[in-house]
Amino acid sequence: MNGDWPLPLPMVLGHEAAGIVQDVGAGVANVKPGDHIIFSFRAHCGRCLYCSTGRSVLCDGHQSVRWTLLDGTCRIRRGSQDIFQMARIGTFSESVVCPAEMLVPIRKEMPWPQAALMGCCVPTGVGAVTHCAKVEAGSSVLVIGCGGVGLNVVQGARLAGAGKIIAADLLSNKLAFAREFGATHTLDASTEKVVERVRELTDGRGADYAFDAIGGEATTLQIVDAIRPGGTAVIVGMAALTVRAPITPYLMALQEKTIKGTLYGSVRPNVDFPRLVDLYLDGRLKIDQLISRTYTLDQINEGFAALRSGQVARGVVVFS
């Protein structure tokens, strides 16, 4: 929407969604008409090195670009003009044609708005803690940015049994959300020095783990500075391609700090989406509280405006 990533236009956006399978092509065996599914925005061939080693979100088994179907063709057109699909799905649409491997069947009692959020912000945030960082019980955790993804990092830390969960944001309403999702401490980054306050809360050492749920130069440098020697900083938020963050290699080596990136929370969608659905239906995962507003498709720009201004945790487009 902002033009942060160079992509070919025109394109149907949308990567976080759920729906009902209407029809399937020849040879499709993983889903059938009538199945309730969550879209995975990463195709996974099941054959490449990454799929074979359990890191399917890094799949490189398909050679076509990620805004066409697997054979390199488009299914959406205006006259003779091809219209691309974001992440091969383009879910800001009443119906979608997409590769079957990008659909994950789920329990039919899962409500639709909550199921939609299982397509990105929930697994990205929770998985960053449980799959990428592998946070241990009793650890201290810092989360910078308390939007939809950041709040799921917070509750991922709660599920992992973290001792101190410190959430930082510029907006007081986002910090209130963070407390509801399990933060033990909150920092107003507009008035407080985040790194100094984190050290004060962790006996002067720094946090064991820190997560940047925004993605940017300042926040990346903050999570690196805020972790203790031997700690781990994880970049979760997707920055613009032009962003650079000048770390200090000497201190990284001297203090044995680790900086990692995570895509999609490093989850395995086919395995982890159904497990997250079970956690929600068992009352152990907060998703209802994420949904601040719902919209019809023709209100989608209102939704983006509310998101940009920080008014919502998550807005969901609901089709009748």
MIMAR-161313 format. One line per 10 residues: number of its first residue (from 0); their letters; for each residue x negated, y, z negated of N, C-alpha, C. Coordinates in steps of 0.05 Angstrom, whole numbers. Layout:
NUM> A> X:Y:Z:X:Y:Z:X:Y:Z; ... $
END
This chain:
0> MNGDWPLPLP> -16:-24:0:0:0:0:-17:25:0; -40:24:-15:-57:48:-17:-78:50:5; -82:29:20:-103:28:40:-130:22:29; -131:10:5:-157:4:-8:-172:-19:7; -157:-37:19:-169:-59:34:-162:-56:63; -181:-57:81:-175:-54:110:-162:-79:121; -137:-77:129:-122:-99:140:-108:-89:166; -103:-107:184:-90:-99:209:-61:-93:205; -51:-73:218:-23:-66:217:-10:-70:244; 17:-73:246:36:-74:223:35:-100:208 $
10> MVLGHEAAGI> 42:-100:183:40:-123:166:63:-123:146; 75:-146:141:94:-149:119:78:-155:94; 81:-138:74:66:-142:49:81:-161:31; 70:-166:7:83:-183:-13:68:-210:-15; 59:-216:-40:44:-240:-45:52:-255:-70; 72:-244:-84:79:-256:-111:110:-261:-110; 117:-286:-107:146:-292:-102:153:-321:-107; 180:-325:-108:191:-352:-110:215:-354:-93; 224:-378:-86:247:-380:-69:256:-409:-66; 274:-414:-47:285:-440:-41:277:-449:-13 $
20> VQDVGAGVAN> 268:-474:-11:260:-484:16:286:-489:32; 286:-477:56:309:-478:74:306:-501:94; 282:-504:105:277:-525:125:247:-530:125; 240:-554:135:212:-561:137:206:-571:165; 181:-568:173:172:-578:199:164:-608:198; 157:-619:221:149:-647:222:124:-652:206; 124:-674:191:101:-682:175:98:-669:148; 116:-651:141:115:-638:114:125:-658:93; 108:-663:73:116:-683:53:116:-672:25; 104:-648:20:102:-638:-7:126:-623:-17 $
30> VKPGDHIIFS> 143:-614:2:168:-601:-5:190:-610:13; 215:-606:4:238:-614:21:260:-592:18; 279:-591:36:300:-571:34:314:-573:7; 319:-549:-4:332:-548:-30:313:-545:-54; 287:-551:-49:267:-548:-71:265:-519:-79; 262:-514:-105:254:-488:-115:224:-487:-116; 213:-465:-105:184:-464:-103:173:-437:-112; 147:-437:-119:132:-413:-123:112:-412:-100; 109:-388:-88:88:-385:-67:61:-382:-80; 41:-396:-69:13:-392:-75:2:-375:-53 $
40> FRAHCGRCLY> -11:-352:-60:-21:-335:-38:-48:-344:-27; -58:-367:-37:-83:-379:-26:-77:-406:-13; -81:-408:12:-79:-435:25:-101:-453:14; -95:-479:13:-116:-498:4:-114:-523:20; -135:-528:36:-134:-549:56:-134:-577:44; -147:-580:20:-149:-605:7:-173:-622:16; -189:-611:34:-211:-626:46:-238:-613:42; -239:-587:40:-265:-573:39:-280:-577:13; -304:-567:11:-320:-570:-14:-305:-559:-38; -293:-535:-35:-280:-523:-58:-255:-538:-67 $
50> CSTGRSVLCD> -238:-546:-48:-215:-562:-55:-223:-588:-68; -244:-600:-58:-253:-626:-68:-265:-624:-96; -274:-601:-104:-286:-597:-131:-268:-582:-150; -242:-580:-143:-223:-568:-161:-223:-538:-162; -234:-525:-141:-234:-496:-140:-219:-487:-115; -194:-495:-112:-179:-492:-88:-174:-463:-80; -175:-444:-100:-170:-416:-92:-193:-405:-76; -216:-419:-74:-238:-411:-57:-239:-426:-31; -217:-440:-24:-216:-457:0:-226:-443:24; -244:-457:39:-254:-446:65:-249:-465:87 $
60> GHQSVRWTLL> -229:-482:84:-223:-503:104:-207:-494:127; -197:-469:127:-182:-458:149:-197:-436:162; -198:-436:188:-214:-416:203:-198:-392:212; -172:-393:212:-156:-370:221:-156:-348:200; -151:-324:208:-151:-301:190:-127:-303:171; -129:-290:147:-109:-294:126:-84:-278:129; -78:-268:152:-53:-255:157:-38:-266:180; -46:-290:189:-31:-306:209:-26:-334:197; -11:-350:211:-8:-378:203:-34:-393:209; -35:-418:201:-61:-433:202:-71:-436:231 $
70> DGTCRIRRGS> -53:-436:250:-62:-439:278:-69:-412:291; -69:-391:275:-77:-364:285:-54:-349:298; -30:-359:298:-7:-346:311:11:-332:290; 28:-314:299:47:-300:282:75:-311:286; 91:-310:266:120:-318:268:138:-294:267; 128:-271:262:144:-246:260:136:-228:284; 155:-218:298:149:-201:321:170:-179:323; 162:-156:334:180:-135:342:177:-132:372; 196:-143:387:192:-144:416:168:-162:422; 148:-151:436:125:-167:443:102:-163:423 $
80> QDIFQMARIG> 106:-146:402:85:-140:383:85:-160:360; 62:-172:354:59:-189:330:59:-172:305; 72:-182:284:72:-170:258:59:-190:239; 38:-181:225:23:-199:208:37:-203:181; 29:-225:167:40:-231:140:17:-230:120; 20:-214:100:0:-212:79:-4:-240:67; -29:-249:65:-37:-274:52:-22:-298:65; -15:-295:90:0:-315:106:29:-319:96; 38:-303:77:66:-307:67:83:-282:71; 74:-258:64:89:-234:69:117:-236:56 $
90> TFSESVVCPA> 118:-235:30:143:-242:16:162:-219:11; 156:-195:20:176:-173:19:195:-177:43; 209:-199:42:225:-208:65:246:-227:55; 269:-227:69:291:-245:61:284:-274:66; 268:-279:87:260:-307:93:231:-306:103; 218:-329:100:189:-331:105:184:-357:120; 167:-356:140:155:-381:152:126:-381:143; 118:-403:130:90:-404:120:81:-433:119; 54:-437:115:44:-464:113:55:-478:88; 62:-504:91:74:-519:69:55:-521:45 $
100> EMLVPIRKEM> 29:-521:50:10:-523:28:10:-499:9; 23:-478:17:25:-454:0:50:-453:-17; 65:-475:-18:89:-477:-34:85:-497:-56; 93:-489:-81:90:-507:-104:118:-512:-116; 128:-536:-115:154:-542:-126:155:-538:-157; 177:-528:-167:180:-524:-196:207:-534:-205; 211:-534:-232:237:-542:-244:258:-522:-236; 282:-532:-230:303:-515:-220:316:-497:-242; 311:-503:-267:322:-486:-288:306:-460:-292; 283:-458:-278:267:-434:-281:281:-410:-267 $
110> PWPQAALMGC> 286:-388:-282:300:-365:-269:282:-352:-249; 295:-340:-228:280:-330:-205:260:-307:-212; 268:-285:-225:249:-264:-230:224:-274:-245; 228:-291:-265:206:-302:-280:189:-320:-262; 202:-336:-245:187:-353:-227:169:-337:-208; 180:-314:-199:165:-298:-180:138:-289:-192; 138:-282:-218:114:-272:-231:94:-295:-235; 103:-320:-233:84:-342:-234:67:-343:-209; 75:-328:-188:60:-328:-163:34:-313:-164; 31:-295:-184:5:-280:-185:-2:-271:-213 $
120> CVPTGVGAVT> 13:-252:-224:3:-238:-248:0:-257:-272; 18:-276:-275:16:-294:-298:-8:-313:-296; -10:-329:-274:-34:-346:-272:-60:-331:-271; -60:-307:-258:-85:-292:-256:-95:-283:-284; -76:-273:-300:-84:-264:-327:-90:-287:-346; -72:-306:-348:-76:-328:-366:-100:-345:-357; -101:-350:-331:-123:-367:-321:-151:-354:-325; -152:-328:-323:-178:-314:-328:-189:-321:-355; -172:-325:-374:-180:-333:-401:-186:-362:-404; -166:-379:-395:-167:-407:-400:-184:-423:-380 $
130> HCAKVEAGSS> -185:-414:-355:-199:-428:-334:-226:-416:-327; -227:-390:-325:-253:-377:-317:-271:-373:-341; -262:-359:-361:-279:-353:-384:-280:-377:-404; -259:-392:-405:-257:-414:-425:-261:-404:-453; -245:-385:-461:-247:-372:-487:-242:-393:-509; -259:-393:-529:-257:-411:-552:-239:-399:-574; -226:-417:-589:-211:-408:-612:-228:-392:-631; -217:-370:-642:-232:-353:-661:-249:-332:-648; -251:-332:-622:-268:-312:-608:-256:-284:-609; -273:-264:-605:-263:-237:-602:-262:-230:-572 $
140> VLVIGCGGVG> -240:-217:-564:-234:-212:-536:-226:-182:-533; -237:-170:-512:-229:-143:-504:-215:-145:-477; -192:-131:-474:-178:-130:-449:-174:-100:-441; -185:-92:-419:-182:-64:-409:-161:-64:-387; -140:-50:-392:-118:-48:-373:-95:-66:-381; -72:-55:-387:-50:-70:-398:-25:-69:-380; -30:-72:-354:-8:-76:-335:0:-105:-335; 13:-113:-313:23:-141:-312:1:-162:-315; -21:-158:-302:-43:-177:-304:-56:-175:-332; -62:-151:-341:-75:-148:-366:-59:-159:-390 $
150> LNVVQGARLA> -33:-156:-389:-16:-167:-410:-18:-198:-410; -21:-210:-387:-24:-239:-386:-52:-248:-395; -72:-230:-391:-98:-236:-404:-95:-236:-434; -80:-217:-444:-75:-215:-473:-62:-241:-483; -40:-249:-469:-27:-273:-479:-42:-298:-473; -59:-298:-453:-77:-320:-449:-97:-323:-472; -107:-300:-482:-124:-301:-506:-109:-311:-531; -84:-303:-533:-68:-313:-555:-64:-343:-553; -58:-353:-529:-54:-382:-526:-80:-397:-531; -103:-385:-525:-129:-397:-530:-137:-396:-560 $
160> GAGKIIAADL> -122:-381:-576:-129:-380:-605:-150:-360:-611; -154:-339:-595:-174:-318:-600:-168:-305:-627; -189:-297:-641:-186:-285:-668:-178:-256:-666; -194:-240:-652:-188:-212:-648:-183:-208:-618; -160:-196:-612:-152:-189:-585:-149:-159:-584; -168:-146:-571:-169:-116:-571:-160:-108:-543; -139:-92:-541:-128:-83:-516:-133:-53:-513; -142:-44:-490:-147:-15:-485:-132:-6:-460; -120:17:-462:-106:29:-439:-103:59:-444; -97:74:-422:-93:103:-424:-65:110:-433 $
170> LSNKLAFARE> -46:91:-431:-18:97:-435:-8:84:-460; 6:99:-477:16:88:-503:37:66:-498; 53:69:-477:74:48:-473:61:22:-465; 38:22:-451:25:-2:-444:12:-15:-469; 3:1:-487:-8:-10:-512:13:-22:-529; 37:-11:-529:60:-23:-543:66:-50:-531; 66:-53:-504:69:-79:-491:48:-98:-501; 23:-89:-502:1:-107:-509:5:-118:-537; 14:-102:-556:19:-112:-583:40:-133:-583; 61:-129:-566:82:-149:-564:72:-176:-553 $
180> FGATHTLDAS> 52:-174:-535:41:-198:-523:19:-211:-538; 11:-200:-561:-8:-213:-578:-33:-198:-585; -36:-173:-576:-60:-158:-584:-61:-153:-614; -83:-158:-626:-86:-152:-655:-95:-123:-660; -108:-111:-640:-117:-83:-642:-113:-70:-615; -106:-44:-615:-102:-29:-590:-119:-4:-591; -129:4:-568:-146:28:-566:-135:46:-545; -131:71:-552:-122:91:-532:-147:102:-518; -151:92:-494:-176:99:-479:-177:128:-471; -155:143:-473:-155:171:-467:-167:188:-489 $
190> TEKVVERVRE> -168:177:-513:-178:193:-536:-201:178:-551; -203:152:-548:-223:137:-563:-245:127:-545; -269:124:-556:-292:113:-542:-290:83:-544; -282:70:-523:-275:42:-524:-298:24:-533; -321:28:-521:-344:10:-527:-352:13:-557; -353:38:-566:-360:42:-594:-340:30:-613; -314:33:-607:-293:22:-624:-294:-8:-624; -300:-20:-601:-301:-49:-600:-324:-59:-618; -346:-46:-617:-369:-54:-634:-362:-51:-664; -347:-29:-671:-339:-26:-698:-321:-49:-708 $
200> LTDGRGADYA> -305:-59:-689:-286:-80:-696:-298:-108:-696; -323:-110:-687:-336:-136:-684:-363:-136:-698; -365:-124:-722:-389:-124:-738:-413:-113:-724; -409:-94:-706:-431:-81:-692:-442:-96:-668; -433:-120:-663:-445:-136:-642:-433:-131:-614; -406:-129:-613:-392:-128:-588:-374:-153:-586; -356:-152:-567:-337:-174:-563:-351:-199:-551; -340:-222:-558:-350:-247:-545:-344:-247:-515; -319:-238:-509:-310:-237:-482:-296:-210:-476; -299:-200:-452:-285:-175:-444:-275:-179:-416 $
210> FDAIGGEATT> -251:-169:-411:-238:-172:-385:-230:-145:-374; -238:-140:-349:-229:-115:-335:-205:-123:-317; -181:-115:-326:-157:-122:-311:-149:-99:-292; -167:-79:-289:-162:-57:-271:-178:-60:-245; -204:-62:-248:-222:-64:-226:-231:-37:-217; -255:-29:-225:-266:-3:-218:-293:0:-231; -308:21:-222:-335:24:-232:-335:29:-262; -319:48:-272:-320:54:-301:-312:31:-318; -291:17:-310:-281:-5:-327:-300:-30:-326; -312:-34:-303:-332:-56:-301:-356:-51:-320 $
220> LQIVDAIRPG> -365:-26:-319:-388:-19:-337:-380:-21:-366; -355:-14:-372:-346:-16:-400:-346:-44:-410; -336:-63:-394:-335:-91:-404:-363:-102:-408; -382:-94:-390:-409:-104:-393:-422:-92:-419; -417:-66:-424:-428:-54:-447:-415:-63:-473; -390:-71:-471:-375:-78:-496:-379:-106:-506; -391:-124:-490:-396:-151:-499:-422:-153:-515; -422:-172:-533:-446:-176:-549:-468:-189:-533; -493:-189:-542:-514:-205:-529:-504:-235:-528; -506:-247:-504:-496:-274:-500:-467:-275:-493 $
230> GTAVIVGMAA> -454:-252:-491:-425:-251:-485:-420:-252:-455; -394:-254:-449:-385:-257:-421:-365:-235:-414; -370:-221:-391:-352:-201:-381:-340:-212:-355; -314:-209:-353:-299:-221:-330:-284:-199:-315; -289:-197:-289:-275:-178:-272:-250:-192:-261; -226:-182:-268:-201:-194:-260:-187:-177:-239; -186:-150:-244:-173:-132:-226:-187:-130:-199; -172:-126:-178:-183:-124:-151:-188:-95:-144; -213:-87:-143:-221:-60:-136:-220:-55:-106; -221:-30:-98:-224:-23:-70:-251:-34:-61 $
240> LTVRAPITPY> -253:-40:-35:-278:-52:-25:-302:-33:-27; -297:-7:-29:-320:12:-30:-331:16:-58; -318:5:-78:-326:10:-106:-353:-5:-112; -371:9:-125:-396:-3:-134:-400:4:-164; -412:-14:-179:-417:-10:-208:-446:-15:-214; -461:6:-221:-490:3:-226:-497:-8:-253; -499:-35:-255:-507:-47:-280:-538:-45:-283; -547:-51:-307:-576:-50:-314:-587:-78:-315; -600:-88:-295:-610:-116:-295:-628:-122:-319; -644:-103:-328:-662:-108:-351:-646:-116:-375 $
250> LMALQEKTIK> -625:-101:-381:-609:-107:-405:-593:-133:-401; -584:-139:-377:-570:-164:-372:-588:-187:-379; -613:-186:-371:-632:-208:-376:-640:-208:-406; -647:-185:-416:-656:-183:-444:-635:-193:-463; -610:-187:-458:-588:-194:-477:-573:-219:-468; -582:-232:-447:-569:-256:-437:-539:-253:-433; -531:-230:-422:-502:-226:-417:-495:-239:-390; -470:-246:-388:-459:-258:-364:-436:-241:-353; -437:-236:-327:-415:-222:-314:-404:-241:-293; -377:-244:-293:-365:-263:-274:-341:-250:-261 $
260> GTLYGSVRPN> -334:-260:-237:-309:-252:-225:-290:-275:-224; -264:-269:-224:-245:-290:-221:-224:-282:-201; -217:-301:-183:-196:-297:-164:-172:-315:-172; -149:-302:-175:-125:-318:-181:-128:-332:-208; -144:-322:-226:-148:-334:-252:-163:-361:-250; -175:-367:-227:-190:-392:-222:-172:-416:-226; -145:-413:-222:-126:-435:-227:-125:-454:-203; -112:-476:-208:-106:-495:-186:-75:-494:-184; -65:-479:-164:-36:-474:-164:-18:-499:-165; -25:-520:-151:-8:-544:-151:-6:-556:-179 $
270> VDFPRLVDLY> -27:-554:-194:-28:-566:-221:-18:-546:-242; -27:-521:-240:-24:-502:-262:3:-487:-261; 15:-482:-237:40:-468:-236:62:-484:-251; 65:-510:-246:85:-525:-262:80:-525:-292; 54:-526:-299:47:-525:-328:55:-499:-341; 51:-477:-326:59:-451:-337:89:-448:-338; 103:-460:-319:132:-460:-321:141:-475:-346; 129:-498:-351:135:-513:-376:130:-496:-401; 108:-482:-401:102:-465:-425:123:-444:-429; 133:-432:-406:154:-412:-408:180:-424:-419 $
280> LDGRLKIDQL> 188:-446:-407:213:-459:-414:212:-470:-443; 188:-476:-453:185:-484:-480:183:-461:-500; 184:-436:-490:183:-413:-507:155:-404:-516; 134:-414:-503:107:-408:-511:94:-387:-494; 106:-380:-472:95:-360:-454:116:-337:-450; 107:-313:-455:125:-290:-452:126:-281:-423; 149:-282:-410:151:-271:-383:175:-252:-382; 196:-258:-397:220:-240:-397:211:-211:-403; 193:-208:-422:185:-181:-431:168:-167:-410; 158:-182:-390:142:-169:-368:160:-154:-349 $
290> ISRTYTLDQI> 185:-163:-346:203:-153:-325:216:-127:-335; 205:-105:-327:216:-79:-337:241:-71:-320; 241:-77:-294:262:-69:-277:265:-89:-254; 289:-90:-243:293:-105:-218:303:-86:-196; 298:-93:-171:305:-76:-149:317:-93:-126; 332:-80:-109:339:-92:-83:316:-85:-64; 315:-99:-41:293:-94:-23:292:-66:-13; 315:-53:-9:314:-25:1:306:-5:-21; 302:-14:-45:291:3:-67:262:-2:-72; 248:-16:-54:221:-25:-60:202:-1:-64 $
300> NEGFAALRSG> 205:21:-49:187:43:-53:191:56:-80; 215:56:-91:219:65:-119:203:47:-138; 203:22:-132:188:3:-149:158:9:-149; 147:15:-125:119:21:-124:113:48:-138; 131:67:-136:126:92:-149:126:88:-179; 144:72:-190:144:66:-219:119:52:-228; 110:34:-210:86:18:-217:61:37:-218; 59:54:-198:36:72:-197:35:91:-221; 58:100:-230:59:119:-252:58:106:-280; 56:80:-280:54:66:-306:79:63:-321 $
310> QVARGVVVFS> 102:65:-308:128:64:-322:136:35:-328; 125:16:-314:134:-12:-317:111:-31:-322; 117:-54:-334:98:-76:-335:99:-90:-308; 123:-98:-300:127:-110:-274:155:-104:-264; 158:-97:-239:184:-94:-226:187:-117:-206; 211:-127:-203:216:-151:-186:238:-144:-167; 233:-150:-141:254:-148:-121:271:-173:-122; 297:-170:-125:316:-193:-127:334:-193:-103; 336:-215:-89:354:-219:-66:380:-232:-76; 402:-222:-67:428:-233:-75:433:-260:-60 $
END
